Amino acid sequence: MTALTEEMKTAFATIKAFPVATSSKDGWPNVVPIGFVELVDDETLWVADNFMKKTLANIKENPKMSIFIWGPETKGCFQIKGDVELKTEGPEFAKMQETVRAKMAQAPAKGLMIVKIREVFQCSPGPGAGDKLL
């Protein structure tokens, strides 16, 4: 696993909706904006499943995810890639439900995707675009 740097964590904290990408086992991509993405520790993200269809199907077939970190307030552009574990019960799942419902009481919070960060890439334009950072 890979630990995010302070710069990456600062950039992460500025994002309101995260572009999240998954792919089916056949390689068909899916990208959606997700508001409930939480940095749990330097190596782990939690992604809440409220209304997922294609994303959930993709994760069940191919448990990998990519999350794009960029916005007007960020100092850089990062692509985080990781392995996903899907949970629909247990203490982590219950904690995610509490967090999500504290922000949006009607949210279904039907699943938790635990993303273990494996790699981080540069996505700012220029000669370093696409370079692996971690």
Residue pairs with C-beta under 8 A, 6 or more apart in sequence:
1 43
1 116
1 117
1 118
2 43
2 117
2 118
2 119
2 120
2 134
3 42
3 43
3 117
3 134
4 12
4 39
4 42
4 43
4 80
4 117
4 120
4 134
5 134
7 75
7 76
8 69
8 76
8 78
8 80
8 120
9 39
9 42
10 74
10 75
11 69
11 70
11 71
11 74
11 75
11 76
11 78
12 39
12 69
13 39
14 71
14 73
14 74
15 37
15 69
15 70
15 71
15 74
16 35
16 71
17 33
17 34
17 35
18 33
18 34
18 35
18 37
18 67
18 68
18 69
19 31
19 32
19 33
19 67
19 68
20 31
20 32
20 33
20 34
20 37
20 47
20 55
20 65
20 66
20 67
20 68
21 29
21 30
21 31
21 65
21 66
21 67
21 68
22 29
22 30
22 54
22 55
22 58
22 59
22 62
22 64
22 65
22 66
23 29
23 30
23 58
23 62
23 64
24 30
24 57
24 58
24 61
24 62
25 61
25 62
30 54
30 55
30 58
32 52
32 54
32 55
34 47
34 48
36 47
36 48
36 50
36 99
36 100
36 103
36 107
37 45
37 46
37 47
37 48
37 67
38 45
38 46
38 47
38 48
38 96
38 99
39 45
40 46
40 114
43 116
43 117
44 114
44 115
44 116
44 117
45 67
45 80
45 82
45 114
45 115
45 117
46 92
46 96
46 112
46 113
46 114
46 115
47 65
47 67
47 84
47 112
47 113
47 115
48 96
48 99
48 100
48 107
48 109
48 111
48 112
48 113
49 55
49 56
49 109
49 110
49 111
49 112
49 113
50 100
50 107
50 108
50 109
50 110
51 108
52 111
56 86
56 111
59 65
59 84
59 86
59 113
60 86
63 83
63 84
63 85
63 86
64 81
64 82
64 83
64 84
65 81
65 82
65 84
65 113
65 115
66 79
66 80
66 81
66 82
67 79
67 80
67 82
67 115
68 77
68 78
68 79
68 123
69 77
69 78
69 79
69 80
70 76
70 77
70 78
70 123
76 122
76 124
77 122
77 123
77 124
78 120
78 121
78 122
78 123
78 133
79 120
79 121
79 122
79 123
80 115
80 117
80 119
80 120
81 117
81 118
81 119
81 120
81 121
82 115
82 116
82 117
82 118
82 119
83 115
83 116
83 118
84 113
84 114
84 115
84 116
85 113
85 114
85 116
86 111
86 112
86 113
86 114
87 93
87 111
87 112
87 113
87 114
88 110
88 111
88 112
92 112
92 114
93 111
93 112
96 109
96 112
97 109
100 107
100 109
101 107
101 109
117 134
119 132
119 134
120 132
120 133
120 134
121 130
121 131
121 132
121 133
122 128
122 129
122 130
122 131
122 132
122 133
123 129
123 130
